[in-house]
Amino acid sequence: MNTEKAKIQMRKGILELCILSIIKRGDLYASDIIDELKSAEMIVVEGTLYPLLTRLKNANLLNYRWEESTSGPPRKYYSLTEEGQHFLTELQNSWEELQQTVNRLTQQ
């Protein structure tokens, strides 16, 4: 079995949690989100991020606003909605429970 494929699947499973957690800190442009994910070694390409951001926006978990840029076209900045903040809290709780369960199972 290929461990790299397993790692990719694990990353995909927690990507929403990571993205929402990053956006919670403040309004962000998509490339800022990608940079932060890459610096944390959660490698993501634009082709993965943009559809996910759209899906989160359509689920009313994110808002966006356009802002003029001095170095090019206007930029779309994302922020959490109230529903998105609630969803993030639920994801964080689920993640902590899952971590505890996995730790119990793997440390026996």
Backbone as JSON Lines, residues from 0, in Angstrom:
{"i":0,"aa":"M","n":[0.84,-1.18,0.0],"ca":[0.0,0.0,0.0],"c":[0.89,1.24,0.0]}
{"i":1,"aa":"N","n":[0.47,2.26,-0.69],"ca":[1.21,3.5,-0.84],"c":[0.87,4.47,0.29]}
{"i":2,"aa":"T","n":[1.83,4.77,1.16],"ca":[1.57,5.68,2.29],"c":[1.3,7.11,1.82]}
{"i":3,"aa":"E","n":[1.87,7.49,0.7],"ca":[1.65,8.85,0.19],"c":[0.17,9.07,-0.14]}
{"i":4,"aa":"K","n":[-0.47,8.06,-0.72],"ca":[-1.91,8.18,-1.01],"c":[-2.72,8.31,0.28]}
{"i":5,"aa":"A","n":[-2.34,7.58,1.29],"ca":[-3.03,7.66,2.58],"c":[-2.86,9.05,3.19]}
{"i":6,"aa":"K","n":[-1.66,9.62,3.09],"ca":[-1.43,10.97,3.62],"c":[-2.28,12.0,2.88]}
{"i":7,"aa":"I","n":[-2.38,11.86,1.58],"ca":[-3.19,12.78,0.77],"c":[-4.65,12.71,1.21]}
{"i":8,"aa":"Q","n":[-5.16,11.52,1.43],"ca":[-6.55,11.36,1.87],"c":[-6.76,11.98,3.25]}
{"i":9,"aa":"M","n":[-5.81,11.83,4.15],"ca":[-5.93,12.44,5.47],"c":[-5.96,13.96,5.37]}
{"i":10,"aa":"R","n":[-5.08,14.51,4.53],"ca":[-5.05,15.97,4.34],"c":[-6.37,16.47,3.78]}
{"i":11,"aa":"K","n":[-6.91,15.77,2.8],"ca":[-8.19,16.17,2.2],"c":[-9.29,16.19,3.25]}
{"i":12,"aa":"G","n":[-9.24,15.24,4.16],"ca":[-10.27,15.13,5.18],"c":[-10.28,16.28,6.17]}
{"i":13,"aa":"I","n":[-9.15,16.94,6.36],"ca":[-9.09,18.02,7.33],"c":[-8.88,19.39,6.69]}
{"i":14,"aa":"L","n":[-8.93,19.44,5.37],"ca":[-8.67,20.69,4.66],"c":[-9.69,21.78,5.0]}
{"i":15,"aa":"E","n":[-10.98,21.44,5.09],"ca":[-11.99,22.44,5.44],"c":[-11.69,23.04,6.8]}
{"i":16,"aa":"L","n":[-11.36,22.2,7.77],"ca":[-11.04,22.67,9.11],"c":[-9.86,23.65,9.05]}
{"i":17,"aa":"C","n":[-8.83,23.3,8.31],"ca":[-7.66,24.15,8.21],"c":[-7.98,25.49,7.54]}
{"i":18,"aa":"I","n":[-8.71,25.45,6.46],"ca":[-9.04,26.67,5.72],"c":[-9.92,27.59,6.56]}
{"i":19,"aa":"L","n":[-10.95,27.04,7.18],"ca":[-11.82,27.87,8.02],"c":[-11.06,28.44,9.2]}
{"i":20,"aa":"S","n":[-10.14,27.67,9.77],"ca":[-9.33,28.15,10.89],"c":[-8.43,29.31,10.47]}
{"i":21,"aa":"I","n":[-7.89,29.23,9.28],"ca":[-7.04,30.3,8.76],"c":[-7.87,31.56,8.53]}
{"i":22,"aa":"I","n":[-9.03,31.42,7.91],"ca":[-9.86,32.57,7.58],"c":[-10.42,33.21,8.85]}
{"i":23,"aa":"K","n":[-10.62,32.43,9.89],"ca":[-11.15,32.96,11.15],"c":[-10.26,34.08,11.7]}
{"i":24,"aa":"R","n":[-8.98,34.02,11.43],"ca":[-8.02,35.01,11.96],"c":[-8.2,36.39,11.32]}
{"i":25,"aa":"G","n":[-8.85,36.45,10.17],"ca":[-9.07,37.73,9.5],"c":[-9.33,37.53,8.02]}
{"i":26,"aa":"D","n":[-9.91,38.54,7.39],"ca":[-10.21,38.47,5.96],"c":[-8.93,38.18,5.17]}
{"i":27,"aa":"L","n":[-9.03,37.2,4.27],"ca":[-7.84,36.79,3.52],"c":[-8.13,36.61,2.04]}
{"i":28,"aa":"Y","n":[-7.12,36.89,1.27],"ca":[-7.1,36.67,-0.16],"c":[-6.69,35.21,-0.39]}
{"i":29,"aa":"A","n":[-7.18,34.6,-1.45],"ca":[-6.94,33.17,-1.7],"c":[-5.45,32.82,-1.71]}
{"i":30,"aa":"S","n":[-4.63,33.66,-2.32],"ca":[-3.2,33.33,-2.36],"c":[-2.58,33.36,-0.96]}
{"i":31,"aa":"D","n":[-3.12,34.2,-0.05],"ca":[-2.64,34.2,1.33],"c":[-2.97,32.87,2.01]}
{"i":32,"aa":"I","n":[-4.15,32.34,1.72],"ca":[-4.57,31.05,2.28],"c":[-3.64,29.95,1.77]}
{"i":33,"aa":"I","n":[-3.37,29.95,0.48],"ca":[-2.48,28.96,-0.12],"c":[-1.09,29.05,0.51]}
{"i":34,"aa":"D","n":[-0.58,30.28,0.66],"ca":[0.75,30.47,1.25],"c":[0.81,29.9,2.66]}
{"i":35,"aa":"E","n":[-0.23,30.16,3.45],"ca":[-0.23,29.66,4.82],"c":[-0.31,28.13,4.86]}
{"i":36,"aa":"L","n":[-1.14,27.56,3.99],"ca":[-1.23,26.1,3.93],"c":[0.1,25.49,3.52]}
{"i":37,"aa":"K","n":[0.75,26.09,2.53],"ca":[2.05,25.58,2.08],"c":[3.1,25.7,3.17]}
{"i":38,"aa":"S","n":[3.1,26.81,3.9],"ca":[4.11,26.98,4.95],"c":[3.9,25.97,6.08]}
{"i":39,"aa":"A","n":[2.67,25.49,6.23],"ca":[2.38,24.45,7.23],"c":[2.51,23.05,6.64]}
{"i":40,"aa":"E","n":[3.01,22.98,5.41],"ca":[3.2,21.73,4.69],"c":[1.89,20.99,4.4]}
{"i":41,"aa":"M","n":[0.8,21.76,4.27],"ca":[-0.49,21.24,3.8],"c":[-0.59,21.69,2.34]}
{"i":42,"aa":"I","n":[0.2,21.09,1.49],"ca":[0.34,21.54,0.12],"c":[-0.99,21.48,-0.6]}
{"i":43,"aa":"V","n":[-1.39,22.64,-1.13],"ca":[-2.66,22.76,-1.85],"c":[-2.4,23.62,-3.08]}
{"i":44,"aa":"V","n":[-3.02,23.26,-4.18],"ca":[-2.9,24.05,-5.4],"c":[-4.19,24.85,-5.58]}
{"i":45,"aa":"E","n":[-4.12,25.89,-6.4],"ca":[-5.29,26.73,-6.63],"c":[-6.48,25.92,-7.14]}
{"i":46,"aa":"G","n":[-6.21,24.92,-7.95],"ca":[-7.28,24.1,-8.51],"c":[-8.04,23.32,-7.45]}
{"i":47,"aa":"T","n":[-7.44,23.15,-6.29],"ca":[-8.11,22.5,-5.16],"c":[-8.81,23.54,-4.29]}
{"i":48,"aa":"L","n":[-8.14,24.67,-4.06],"ca":[-8.66,25.67,-3.13],"c":[-9.9,26.38,-3.65]}
{"i":49,"aa":"Y","n":[-9.88,26.87,-4.88],"ca":[-10.99,27.68,-5.36],"c":[-12.33,26.95,-5.38]}
{"i":50,"aa":"P","n":[-12.41,25.71,-5.83],"ca":[-13.7,25.01,-5.75],"c":[-14.16,24.81,-4.31]}
{"i":51,"aa":"L","n":[-13.22,24.58,-3.4],"ca":[-13.57,24.41,-2.0],"c":[-14.1,25.73,-1.42]}
{"i":52,"aa":"L","n":[-13.45,26.84,-1.73],"ca":[-13.93,28.14,-1.27],"c":[-15.33,28.43,-1.81]}
{"i":53,"aa":"T","n":[-15.56,28.09,-3.06],"ca":[-16.89,28.29,-3.66],"c":[-17.93,27.44,-2.96]}
{"i":54,"aa":"R","n":[-17.59,26.2,-2.67],"ca":[-18.53,25.31,-1.98],"c":[-18.84,25.84,-0.58]}
{"i":55,"aa":"L","n":[-17.83,26.31,0.13],"ca":[-18.04,26.88,1.46],"c":[-18.88,28.15,1.39]}
{"i":56,"aa":"K","n":[-18.66,28.96,0.36],"ca":[-19.47,30.18,0.16],"c":[-20.91,29.81,-0.13]}
{"i":57,"aa":"N","n":[-21.13,28.82,-0.99],"ca":[-22.49,28.4,-1.34],"c":[-23.22,27.77,-0.16]}
{"i":58,"aa":"A","n":[-22.47,27.23,0.79],"ca":[-23.06,26.65,2.0],"c":[-23.28,27.72,3.07]}
{"i":59,"aa":"N","n":[-23.04,28.98,2.73],"ca":[-23.21,30.12,3.64],"c":[-22.24,30.08,4.83]}
{"i":60,"aa":"L","n":[-21.07,29.48,4.62],"ca":[-20.06,29.43,5.67],"c":[-19.03,30.55,5.5]}
{"i":61,"aa":"L","n":[-18.95,31.09,4.28],"ca":[-18.03,32.17,3.96],"c":[-18.74,33.3,3.24]}
{"i":62,"aa":"N","n":[-18.24,34.51,3.44],"ca":[-18.6,35.68,2.64],"c":[-17.35,36.09,1.89]}
{"i":63,"aa":"Y","n":[-17.52,36.92,0.88],"ca":[-16.35,37.52,0.26],"c":[-16.69,38.95,-0.13]}
{"i":64,"aa":"R","n":[-15.63,39.72,-0.27],"ca":[-15.77,41.1,-0.73],"c":[-14.64,41.38,-1.71]}
{"i":65,"aa":"W","n":[-14.92,42.25,-2.67],"ca":[-13.9,42.64,-3.63],"c":[-13.19,43.88,-3.12]}
{"i":66,"aa":"E","n":[-11.88,43.9,-3.29],"ca":[-11.11,45.07,-2.88],"c":[-10.14,45.42,-4.0]}
{"i":67,"aa":"E","n":[-10.07,46.69,-4.32],"ca":[-9.15,47.15,-5.35],"c":[-7.72,46.87,-4.94]}
{"i":68,"aa":"S","n":[-6.89,46.55,-5.91],"ca":[-5.48,46.27,-5.66],"c":[-4.64,47.28,-6.42]}
{"i":69,"aa":"T","n":[-3.57,47.74,-5.81],"ca":[-2.66,48.67,-6.48],"c":[-1.75,47.96,-7.47]}
{"i":70,"aa":"S","n":[-1.69,46.62,-7.36],"ca":[-0.76,45.87,-8.21],"c":[-1.46,44.92,-9.18]}
{"i":71,"aa":"G","n":[-2.7,45.23,-9.54],"ca":[-3.4,44.36,-10.49],"c":[-4.9,44.45,-10.33]}
{"i":72,"aa":"P","n":[-5.59,43.41,-10.77],"ca":[-7.05,43.43,-10.71],"c":[-7.57,43.37,-9.27]}
{"i":73,"aa":"P","n":[-8.84,43.68,-9.07],"ca":[-9.41,43.6,-7.71],"c":[-9.24,42.2,-7.14]}
{"i":74,"aa":"R","n":[-9.15,42.13,-5.81],"ca":[-8.96,40.86,-5.14],"c":[-10.2,40.5,-4.33]}
{"i":75,"aa":"K","n":[-10.47,39.21,-4.25],"ca":[-11.6,38.7,-3.48],"c":[-11.07,38.26,-2.11]}
{"i":76,"aa":"Y","n":[-11.59,38.89,-1.06],"ca":[-11.19,38.56,0.3],"c":[-12.31,37.79,0.98]}
{"i":77,"aa":"Y","n":[-11.95,36.69,1.64],"ca":[-12.92,35.8,2.28],"c":[-12.97,36.05,3.79]}
{"i":78,"aa":"S","n":[-14.18,35.88,4.35],"ca":[-14.37,35.96,5.8],"c":[-15.42,34.94,6.2]}
{"i":79,"aa":"L","n":[-15.41,34.57,7.49],"ca":[-16.39,33.61,7.99],"c":[-17.73,34.3,8.25]}
{"i":80,"aa":"T","n":[-18.8,33.61,7.96],"ca":[-20.12,34.06,8.37],"c":[-20.35,33.59,9.8]}
{"i":81,"aa":"E","n":[-21.45,34.01,10.39],"ca":[-21.79,33.52,11.72],"c":[-22.0,32.0,11.67]}
{"i":82,"aa":"E","n":[-22.65,31.53,10.62],"ca":[-22.85,30.1,10.45],"c":[-21.52,29.38,10.26]}
{"i":83,"aa":"G","n":[-20.59,30.03,9.55],"ca":[-19.27,29.46,9.35],"c":[-18.5,29.34,10.66]}
{"i":84,"aa":"Q","n":[-18.65,30.33,11.54],"ca":[-17.99,30.28,12.84],"c":[-18.54,29.12,13.67]}
{"i":85,"aa":"H","n":[-19.86,28.94,13.62],"ca":[-20.48,27.83,14.36],"c":[-20.01,26.49,13.8]}
{"i":86,"aa":"F","n":[-19.98,26.37,12.47],"ca":[-19.54,25.15,11.82],"c":[-18.08,24.84,12.18]}
{"i":87,"aa":"L","n":[-17.24,25.87,12.19],"ca":[-15.83,25.7,12.55],"c":[-15.7,25.17,13.98]}
{"i":88,"aa":"T","n":[-16.48,25.71,14.89],"ca":[-16.45,25.23,16.28],"c":[-16.81,23.75,16.34]}
{"i":89,"aa":"E","n":[-17.84,23.36,15.59],"ca":[-18.24,21.95,15.56],"c":[-17.13,21.08,14.96]}
{"i":90,"aa":"L","n":[-16.49,21.56,13.89],"ca":[-15.38,20.8,13.29],"c":[-14.22,20.66,14.27]}
{"i":91,"aa":"Q","n":[-13.9,21.73,14.98],"ca":[-12.8,21.68,15.94],"c":[-13.1,20.67,17.05]}
{"i":92,"aa":"N","n":[-14.33,20.66,17.53],"ca":[-14.72,19.69,18.56],"c":[-14.62,18.26,18.03]}
{"i":93,"aa":"S","n":[-15.09,18.05,16.8],"ca":[-15.02,16.72,16.19],"c":[-13.57,16.3,16.0]}
{"i":94,"aa":"W","n":[-12.71,17.23,15.59],"ca":[-11.3,16.94,15.39],"c":[-10.65,16.52,16.71]}
{"i":95,"aa":"E","n":[-10.94,17.25,17.78],"ca":[-10.36,16.9,19.09],"c":[-10.82,15.52,19.54]}
{"i":96,"aa":"E","n":[-12.08,15.2,19.36],"ca":[-12.58,13.87,19.72],"c":[-11.89,12.79,18.89]}
{"i":97,"aa":"L","n":[-11.75,13.04,17.61],"ca":[-11.11,12.07,16.72],"c":[-9.64,11.88,17.1]}
{"i":98,"aa":"Q","n":[-8.95,12.97,17.4],"ca":[-7.55,12.88,17.83],"c":[-7.42,12.01,19.08]}
{"i":99,"aa":"Q","n":[-8.28,12.25,20.04],"ca":[-8.22,11.48,21.29],"c":[-8.47,10.0,21.01]}
{"i":100,"aa":"T","n":[-9.44,9.71,20.16],"ca":[-9.76,8.32,19.84],"c":[-8.59,7.65,19.13]}
{"i":101,"aa":"V","n":[-8.03,8.32,18.14],"ca":[-6.9,7.76,17.4],"c":[-5.71,7.56,18.34]}
{"i":102,"aa":"N","n":[-5.45,8.53,19.19],"ca":[-4.34,8.39,20.15],"c":[-4.55,7.19,21.06]}
{"i":103,"aa":"R","n":[-5.77,7.0,21.56],"ca":[-6.04,5.84,22.41],"c":[-5.8,4.53,21.66]}
{"i":104,"aa":"L","n":[-6.25,4.48,20.42],"ca":[-6.14,3.24,19.65],"c":[-4.7,2.94,19.22]}
{"i":105,"aa":"T","n":[-3.95,3.97,18.91],"ca":[-2.61,3.75,18.4],"c":[-1.55,3.64,19.48]}
{"i":106,"aa":"Q","n":[-1.9,3.98,20.71],"ca":[-0.92,3.92,21.8],"c":[-1.13,2.71,22.71]}
{"i":107,"aa":"Q","n":[-1.88,1.76,22.25],"ca":[-2.13,0.55,23.05],"c":[-1.21,-0.56,22.61]}
